[in-house]
């Protein structure tokens, strides 16, 4: 069914833009690209637009505090208790919580929400299936104790704390089972309807979604977290970052998201605008195919490469401080993250390492996306490696094409980025340090690199119930990967946005989903 935006809303906004160059007082207007959207069903939505919406239209049993994301706070659950065998958690639900429909929250909603993710088996379902759940057995792991108590069990060798992290992920959002079932078609568990509607308890609910045009959210005054400050959120599709910059500068948008370094520089000093570079859990790195050539599989070459990555120049000069230097696989802000950066650009030292190892006239090709900032960074690496006597060629292309080549091991080196799928250190450890020959799902596999001891430690860290010991495990994993691996991790990105200076109460955390509009005032 096609959705339409009420003409009154469009008229009000158009008039505001034309006459006042200001947005309506009770509406937050956001300019960003929404072309990445697949579905607003939390069982499927895995893109930037959708995960940013989920914290505003849904809630989970527990959620990270965006100001201190390592701490999980009760949300729809008021408390929980781990089983004596460390293979279950029993949650007490908020007895006062209701959905936007007015339906009360019950254990049935929790069971339906989690099980439908596994049964639909869409892209983000792996977050929950790593607990040992599948479409045939998931119902046996979710038990209704009574209307306000639900037991979640698992067979995987993982700790309750790890499971809590998974249950705080966007895919674990709790939906109104009664409303969803009323709108289901056949056996689709409401999937088609939820693609463009919402059935949550968050501070907003979807009024209208027009693909490639706009998303409109209405306030949900009965949300358990309290009524939001503004009545309407309007997210307008503006694919061109330069156009987004112009809208925020003119006052035709309250927030402009996903700007580039050039747009941020252009906004500096502009009246009425606040450019914000917010720390973001996205890492940029150079990855070598360890089996592409004897040189690229040589640990001495990996060591030399660490001194040929011009970290500060790229972060501060090329990217205009929209990146920060970061050399470990856990982003700053994550449990156990290493934030010291032991490597600096030193071509002379790199030459000495290569000469000692007998590596002469090394040549390799970097495959990367043809879009900024990837190609810009790859070109900078081409120049910095040349200073160490290493010849670098570039193979830019469409992101999907390059990714396909990397997964097929048809590459020498890969300049890319990696972002977390959920807020737990395992999300990156299982990518950079773990290779179980699983057909391309980890970066280590794509790099043709595997260390059995690191595989074991990665698995052990998910099972460790003691947080201090778990931190020690992840620090050891990071040190090993940082010291000798085919990954040269160099940069941590910042989320580049701009807001009008009358906007107060906007909250954004380190993870892509940690975007909150409910406290915003104008």
C-alpha positions as CSV (number, residue, x, y, z in Angstrom):
1,X,0.0,0.0,0.0
2,X,1.4,3.3,-1.0
3,X,1.8,5.9,1.7
4,X,1.3,9.6,1.3
5,X,2.5,12.6,3.4
6,X,-0.5,14.8,4.4
7,X,-0.5,17.9,2.2
8,X,-1.0,20.1,5.2
9,X,2.4,19.0,6.5
10,X,4.1,19.7,3.2
11,X,2.4,23.0,2.9
12,X,3.5,24.1,6.4
13,X,7.1,23.1,5.8
14,X,7.2,24.7,2.4
15,X,5.8,27.9,3.8
16,X,8.3,27.9,6.6
17,X,11.2,27.4,4.2
18,X,10.1,30.1,1.8
19,X,9.1,32.8,4.3
20,X,11.1,32.3,7.4
21,X,14.0,30.0,6.3
22,X,13.2,28.1,9.5
23,X,11.6,24.8,10.2
24,X,8.2,24.4,12.1
25,X,8.5,24.8,15.8
26,X,7.1,21.3,16.7
27,X,8.9,19.4,13.9
28,X,12.6,18.3,13.7
29,X,13.6,18.3,10.0
30,X,16.6,16.0,9.2
31,X,18.4,16.0,5.9
32,X,20.2,12.7,5.1
33,X,20.2,10.0,2.5
34,X,17.7,7.3,3.2
35,X,18.4,5.4,-0.1
36,X,20.0,2.6,1.9
37,X,16.7,1.6,3.6
38,X,15.6,-2.0,3.0
39,X,12.9,-2.4,5.7
40,X,11.8,-0.8,9.0
41,X,11.2,-4.3,10.4
42,X,13.9,-4.8,13.1
43,X,14.3,-8.4,12.0
44,X,15.6,-7.1,8.7
45,X,16.7,-3.4,8.9
46,X,20.5,-3.4,9.1
47,X,21.4,-0.1,7.3
48,X,22.3,3.2,8.8
49,X,18.9,4.8,8.2
50,X,16.9,1.9,9.8
51,X,19.2,1.2,12.8
52,X,19.2,5.0,13.6
53,X,15.4,4.9,13.6
54,X,15.0,1.8,15.8
55,X,16.1,3.5,19.1
56,X,13.3,6.1,18.5
57,X,10.5,3.7,17.6
58,X,11.4,0.5,19.5
59,X,12.8,-0.5,22.9
60,X,14.7,-3.6,24.0
61,X,14.8,-5.5,27.3
62,X,18.1,-3.7,28.0
63,X,19.9,-0.9,26.2
64,X,23.3,0.8,26.4
65,X,23.5,4.2,28.0
66,X,24.8,6.4,25.0
67,X,26.9,8.5,27.4
68,X,28.5,5.3,28.9
69,X,27.7,2.5,26.4
70,X,29.5,-0.2,28.3
71,X,26.8,0.0,31.0
72,X,23.5,-1.7,30.1
73,X,20.5,-0.1,31.7
74,X,17.1,-1.7,32.3
75,X,14.6,-0.7,29.7
76,X,11.5,-2.9,29.1
77,X,13.0,-5.2,31.7
78,X,13.3,-3.8,35.2
79,X,15.7,-6.5,36.4
80,X,17.2,-9.9,35.4
81,X,18.8,-12.9,37.1
82,X,21.2,-15.4,35.6
83,X,20.6,-19.1,36.0
84,X,23.0,-21.1,38.2
85,X,24.3,-22.9,35.1
86,X,25.1,-19.6,33.3
87,X,22.9,-20.7,30.4
88,X,19.8,-18.7,31.1
89,X,18.5,-15.3,32.1
90,X,15.1,-14.6,33.7
91,X,13.8,-11.1,33.0
92,X,11.2,-9.2,35.1
93,X,9.2,-6.9,32.7
94,X,8.0,-3.4,33.4
95,X,4.4,-4.0,34.4
96,X,3.4,-0.4,33.4
97,X,4.9,-0.6,29.9
98,X,2.6,-0.3,27.0
99,X,3.1,-0.1,23.2
100,X,2.1,2.8,21.0
101,X,-1.1,0.9,20.2
102,X,-2.1,0.9,23.9
103,X,-1.5,-2.9,24.2
104,X,0.4,-3.8,27.4
105,X,3.8,-5.4,27.3
106,X,3.8,-9.1,28.2
107,X,6.2,-12.1,28.1
108,X,4.4,-13.2,24.9
109,X,5.7,-10.1,23.1
110,X,9.2,-10.8,24.1
111,X,9.0,-14.5,23.0
112,X,7.3,-13.5,19.7
113,X,9.9,-10.7,18.9
114,X,13.0,-12.8,19.5
115,X,11.7,-16.0,17.9
116,X,10.4,-14.2,14.7
117,X,13.9,-12.9,14.1
118,X,15.3,-16.4,14.0
119,X,12.4,-17.8,12.0
120,X,12.6,-15.1,9.4
121,X,16.3,-15.7,9.2
122,X,17.2,-12.4,7.6
123,X,20.6,-10.7,7.6
124,X,20.8,-9.5,11.3
125,X,19.5,-12.8,12.6
126,X,23.1,-14.1,13.1
127,X,23.2,-11.8,16.2
128,X,20.8,-14.2,17.9
129,X,21.6,-17.5,16.1
130,X,25.1,-17.5,17.6
131,X,23.3,-18.6,20.8
132,X,22.6,-21.9,19.3
133,X,19.1,-20.9,18.2
134,X,17.5,-21.9,14.9
135,X,14.0,-21.9,13.5
136,X,13.3,-25.4,14.7
137,X,14.5,-25.0,18.3
138,X,14.2,-21.3,19.2
139,X,10.7,-21.7,20.8
140,X,12.2,-24.2,23.3
141,X,14.7,-21.6,24.5
142,X,12.1,-18.9,25.2
143,X,9.8,-19.6,28.2
144,X,6.9,-17.7,29.6
145,X,7.1,-17.8,33.4
146,X,4.0,-15.5,33.7
147,X,2.8,-12.4,32.0
148,X,5.7,-10.3,33.4
149,X,8.5,-12.8,33.6
150,X,10.3,-14.5,30.7
151,X,13.2,-16.9,30.7
152,X,15.8,-16.8,27.9
153,X,18.1,-19.9,27.5
154,X,20.9,-21.0,25.2
155,X,23.3,-23.8,24.5
156,X,26.3,-21.9,23.2
157,X,29.3,-21.6,25.5
158,X,28.8,-17.9,26.1
159,X,28.3,-15.9,29.3
160,X,25.1,-14.1,30.5
161,X,26.9,-10.8,30.1
162,X,27.5,-11.6,26.4
163,X,23.9,-12.5,25.9
164,X,22.8,-9.3,27.5
165,X,24.9,-7.4,24.9
166,X,23.2,-9.3,22.1
167,X,19.7,-8.6,23.6
168,X,20.6,-4.9,23.5
169,X,21.2,-4.9,19.7
170,X,18.6,-3.3,17.4
171,X,17.5,-6.7,16.0
172,X,16.4,-7.6,19.6
173,X,13.8,-4.8,19.6
174,X,10.5,-5.9,21.2
175,X,7.4,-5.6,18.9
176,X,3.7,-5.5,19.8
177,X,2.9,-9.1,19.0
178,X,-0.9,-8.5,19.0
179,X,-0.7,-5.7,16.5
180,X,1.8,-7.4,14.3
181,X,-0.2,-10.6,14.1
182,X,-3.3,-8.6,13.2
183,X,-1.4,-7.3,10.2
184,X,0.4,-10.5,9.2
185,X,0.0,-12.0,5.7
186,X,0.0,-15.8,5.7
187,X,3.1,-17.0,7.6
188,X,5.2,-13.8,7.1
189,X,5.0,-12.9,10.9
190,X,4.0,-9.4,9.9
191,X,7.2,-8.8,7.9
192,X,5.6,-7.1,4.9
193,X,3.6,-4.7,7.2
194,X,6.5,-3.9,9.4
195,X,8.6,-2.8,6.4
196,X,6.8,0.5,6.4
197,X,5.0,0.6,9.8
198,X,6.0,0.3,13.4
199,X,4.7,-1.6,16.4
200,X,6.9,-0.5,19.2
201,X,7.0,1.2,22.6
202,X,9.6,3.9,21.7
203,X,9.0,7.6,21.9
204,X,8.0,7.8,18.3
205,X,6.0,5.8,15.8
206,X,6.0,5.7,12.0
207,X,3.4,7.9,10.4
208,X,4.6,7.7,6.8
209,X,7.4,6.1,4.9
210,X,7.8,6.9,1.2
211,X,10.9,5.0,-0.2
212,X,13.6,7.3,-1.5
213,X,11.7,10.4,-0.3
214,X,10.8,10.8,3.3
215,X,10.2,9.1,6.7
216,X,7.8,10.9,9.1
217,X,7.6,9.9,12.8
218,X,4.8,11.0,15.2
219,X,5.2,11.3,19.0
220,X,4.2,8.4,21.2
221,X,3.1,10.1,24.4
222,X,2.6,6.8,26.2
223,X,6.1,5.5,25.7
224,X,7.6,4.0,28.9
225,X,10.5,6.4,28.6
226,X,8.1,9.4,28.6
227,X,6.6,11.6,25.9
228,X,9.1,13.1,23.5
229,X,9.6,16.9,23.4
230,X,8.7,17.4,19.7
231,X,5.6,16.1,18.0
232,X,7.1,15.2,14.6
233,X,10.4,14.0,13.2
234,X,10.7,14.5,9.4
235,X,13.7,12.7,7.8
236,X,14.0,14.0,4.2
237,X,16.0,12.1,1.6
238,X,18.8,14.3,0.3
239,X,21.4,12.1,-1.4
240,X,23.9,14.8,-2.1
241,X,26.0,15.8,0.9
242,X,26.6,19.3,-0.6
243,X,22.9,19.8,-0.8
244,X,22.5,18.7,2.8
245,X,25.1,21.3,3.8
246,X,23.2,24.0,1.9
247,X,19.9,23.1,3.6
248,X,21.4,23.3,7.1
249,X,23.2,26.5,6.3
250,X,20.0,28.1,5.1
251,X,18.0,26.9,8.0
252,X,15.8,24.6,5.9
253,X,16.9,21.6,8.0
254,X,17.6,21.3,11.7
255,X,20.1,18.5,11.4
256,X,22.2,17.4,8.4
257,X,23.7,13.9,8.7
258,X,26.6,12.1,7.0
259,X,28.5,15.1,5.8
260,X,32.0,14.9,4.3
261,X,35.2,16.7,5.4
262,X,34.7,19.4,2.7
263,X,31.2,20.1,3.9
264,X,32.3,20.3,7.5
265,X,35.1,22.8,6.6
266,X,32.6,24.9,4.6
267,X,30.3,25.2,7.6
268,X,33.0,26.3,10.1
269,X,32.2,29.8,11.3
270,X,28.8,29.9,9.6
271,X,26.2,31.8,11.7
272,X,23.5,29.6,13.2
273,X,25.2,26.2,12.5
274,X,27.1,23.9,14.8
275,X,29.3,21.3,12.9
276,X,29.8,18.2,15.1
277,X,32.4,15.5,14.7
278,X,31.2,12.7,17.0
279,X,33.5,9.7,17.8
280,X,32.2,6.7,15.9
281,X,32.9,3.0,16.1
282,X,34.1,2.6,12.5
283,X,37.7,1.6,11.8
284,X,39.7,2.1,8.6
285,X,42.5,-0.4,7.8
286,X,44.7,-1.9,5.2
287,X,44.4,-5.7,4.8
288,X,46.8,-8.0,3.0
289,X,46.0,-11.3,1.4
290,X,48.6,-13.5,3.1
291,X,48.6,-16.0,0.2
292,X,48.7,-13.5,-2.7
293,X,52.6,-13.5,-2.7
294,X,55.5,-14.6,-0.4
295,X,56.1,-11.0,0.4
296,X,52.5,-10.2,1.5
297,X,52.4,-13.2,3.7
298,X,55.7,-12.3,5.4
299,X,55.3,-11.0,9.0
300,X,58.3,-8.7,8.3
301,X,56.4,-7.0,5.5
302,X,53.4,-6.5,7.8
303,X,55.7,-4.9,10.4
304,X,57.2,-2.6,7.8
305,X,53.8,-1.7,6.5
306,X,52.9,-0.4,10.0
307,X,55.7,2.3,9.6
308,X,54.5,3.2,6.0
309,X,51.0,4.2,7.0
310,X,51.1,8.0,7.4
311,X,48.5,8.0,10.2
312,X,48.7,11.7,11.2
313,X,48.8,13.1,7.7
314,X,45.7,11.2,6.7
315,X,43.7,11.9,9.8
316,X,44.6,15.6,10.4
317,X,45.6,17.0,7.0
318,X,43.9,14.9,4.3
319,X,40.7,14.2,6.3
320,X,40.8,17.5,8.1
321,X,40.5,16.0,11.6
322,X,37.4,14.1,10.7
323,X,39.3,10.9,11.7
324,X,41.5,10.1,14.7
325,X,44.5,7.8,14.8
326,X,43.6,4.4,16.2
327,X,45.6,1.2,15.8
328,X,43.6,-1.5,17.6
329,X,40.6,-3.5,16.4
330,X,38.3,-2.4,19.2
331,X,37.2,1.2,18.8
332,X,37.7,3.8,21.5
333,X,34.8,3.5,23.8
334,X,34.5,-0.3,23.7
335,X,35.1,-2.6,26.6
336,X,38.8,-3.5,26.7
337,X,39.8,-1.1,23.9
338,X,43.5,-0.3,23.5
339,X,43.9,3.4,22.9
340,X,47.7,3.7,22.7
341,X,49.1,4.0,19.2
342,X,52.6,2.5,19.1
343,X,53.3,3.0,15.4
344,X,54.3,6.2,13.6
345,X,55.2,6.9,10.0
346,X,58.9,6.1,9.6
347,X,60.0,5.1,6.1
348,X,63.6,4.7,7.1
349,X,62.7,2.2,9.8
350,X,60.5,0.4,7.3
351,X,63.3,0.2,4.7
352,X,65.6,-1.3,7.4
353,X,63.0,-4.0,8.3
354,X,62.5,-4.9,4.6
355,X,66.2,-5.1,3.9
356,X,66.9,-7.3,6.9
357,X,64.1,-9.7,5.7
358,X,65.5,-9.7,2.2
359,X,62.4,-8.2,0.7
360,X,63.3,-6.1,-2.3
361,X,61.3,-4.4,-5.0
362,X,58.0,-5.3,-3.4
363,X,54.9,-4.4,-5.5
364,X,51.3,-4.9,-4.6
365,X,47.8,-3.5,-5.6
366,X,45.3,-2.0,-3.3
367,X,41.7,-2.8,-4.1
368,X,39.3,-0.3,-2.7
369,X,36.0,1.5,-3.2
370,X,36.1,4.3,-5.8
371,X,34.2,6.6,-3.3
372,X,35.7,8.9,-0.8
373,X,37.2,8.6,1.7
374,X,38.5,5.1,0.6
375,X,40.1,6.1,-2.6
376,X,41.6,9.3,-1.0
377,X,43.2,7.2,1.7
378,X,44.5,4.6,-0.7
379,X,46.1,7.3,-2.8
380,X,47.8,8.7,0.3
381,X,49.1,5.2,1.1
382,X,50.4,4.8,-2.4
383,X,52.5,7.9,-1.8
384,X,53.7,7.0,1.7
385,X,54.6,3.4,0.8
386,X,56.7,4.8,-2.1
387,X,58.9,6.6,0.4
388,X,59.8,3.2,1.8
389,X,60.6,1.7,-1.6
390,X,57.4,-0.2,-2.0
391,X,55.4,0.2,-5.2
392,X,51.7,0.4,-4.8
393,X,49.1,0.2,-7.6
394,X,45.5,1.1,-7.2
395,X,42.4,-0.9,-8.2
396,X,39.3,1.2,-7.4
397,X,35.8,0.0,-8.2
398,X,32.3,-0.2,-7.0
399,X,32.1,-1.3,-3.3
400,X,30.1,-4.4,-4.1
401,X,32.5,-5.5,-6.9
402,X,35.6,-5.0,-4.7
403,X,34.0,-6.8,-1.8
404,X,33.2,-9.8,-4.1
405,X,36.8,-10.0,-5.2
406,X,38.1,-9.9,-1.6
407,X,35.7,-12.7,-0.5
408,X,37.0,-14.7,-3.4
409,X,40.6,-14.0,-2.3
410,X,41.3,-12.4,-5.7
411,X,43.2,-9.4,-4.4
412,X,46.6,-8.3,-3.0
413,X,45.5,-5.7,-0.4
414,X,42.2,-4.1,0.6
415,X,41.6,-0.6,1.9
416,X,38.3,-0.7,3.8
417,X,36.4,0.0,7.0
418,X,34.7,-2.1,9.6
419,X,31.8,-1.2,11.9
420,X,30.2,-3.2,14.7
421,X,27.1,-5.2,14.4
422,X,26.3,-5.0,18.1
423,X,27.8,-3.3,21.2
424,X,30.2,-6.0,22.5
425,X,33.9,-6.5,21.8
426,X,33.2,-9.9,20.2
427,X,31.7,-8.2,17.2
428,X,35.2,-7.0,16.1
429,X,37.3,-9.8,17.8
430,X,35.4,-12.4,15.8
431,X,36.2,-10.4,12.6
432,X,39.9,-9.6,13.0
433,X,41.2,-12.4,15.2
434,X,38.9,-15.4,14.4
435,X,39.1,-17.7,11.3
436,X,37.1,-20.9,11.5
437,X,37.1,-21.4,7.7
438,X,33.6,-20.1,7.6
439,X,33.4,-19.1,4.0
440,X,34.2,-15.4,4.1
441,X,32.3,-14.1,7.1
442,X,35.4,-12.9,9.0
443,X,38.1,-10.5,7.9
444,X,40.8,-13.0,9.0
445,X,39.4,-15.6,6.6
446,X,39.4,-13.1,3.8
447,X,43.0,-12.3,4.6
448,X,43.9,-16.0,4.5
449,X,45.3,-15.8,8.0
450,X,44.5,-18.0,11.0
451,X,46.2,-18.5,14.4
452,X,44.6,-21.4,16.3
453,X,45.5,-19.8,19.7
454,X,43.7,-16.6,18.7
455,X,40.6,-18.6,17.6
456,X,40.5,-20.3,21.0
457,X,40.9,-17.1,22.9
458,X,38.2,-15.4,20.9
459,X,35.7,-18.1,21.8
460,X,36.9,-18.2,25.4
461,X,36.3,-14.4,25.8
462,X,32.6,-14.8,25.0
463,X,32.3,-17.5,27.6
464,X,34.2,-15.6,30.4
465,X,31.7,-14.3,33.0
466,X,34.3,-12.2,34.9
467,X,34.4,-8.8,33.2
468,X,38.0,-8.0,34.3
469,X,39.2,-11.3,32.9
470,X,37.2,-10.7,29.7
471,X,38.9,-7.3,29.3
472,X,42.3,-9.0,29.7
473,X,41.4,-11.5,27.0
474,X,40.4,-8.7,24.5
475,X,43.5,-6.7,25.3
476,X,45.7,-9.7,24.6
477,X,43.9,-10.4,21.3
478,X,44.3,-6.7,20.3
479,X,48.0,-6.7,21.1
480,X,48.6,-9.9,19.1
481,X,46.7,-8.6,16.0
482,X,48.4,-5.2,16.4
483,X,51.9,-6.6,16.6
484,X,51.8,-9.2,13.8
485,X,48.9,-9.7,11.5
486,X,48.0,-8.8,7.9
487,X,45.9,-5.9,9.2
488,X,47.3,-2.4,9.5
489,X,44.6,-0.6,11.5
490,X,45.1,3.1,11.3
491,X,42.1,5.2,11.8
492,X,38.8,5.6,13.7
493,X,36.1,7.6,12.0
494,X,34.0,10.4,13.3
495,X,30.3,10.9,12.5
496,X,30.0,14.2,10.7
497,X,26.8,16.1,11.3
498,X,25.7,19.7,11.6
499,X,22.9,21.1,13.7
500,X,21.2,24.5,13.9
501,X,22.3,26.3,17.0
502,X,18.8,26.4,18.5
503,X,18.7,22.6,18.7
504,X,19.1,21.3,22.3
505,X,19.0,17.8,23.7
506,X,20.3,15.8,20.7
507,X,22.0,12.6,21.8
508,X,24.3,10.4,19.6
509,X,26.5,7.6,20.9
510,X,29.4,5.7,19.4
511,X,27.5,2.9,17.7
512,X,25.5,3.5,14.5
513,X,22.2,2.8,16.2
514,X,22.8,5.2,19.1
515,X,20.8,8.1,17.7
516,X,18.1,9.6,20.0
517,X,15.6,12.4,19.2
518,X,13.2,12.2,22.1
519,X,14.9,14.9,24.2
520,X,15.4,17.4,21.4
521,X,13.9,20.9,21.8
522,X,14.1,23.9,19.5
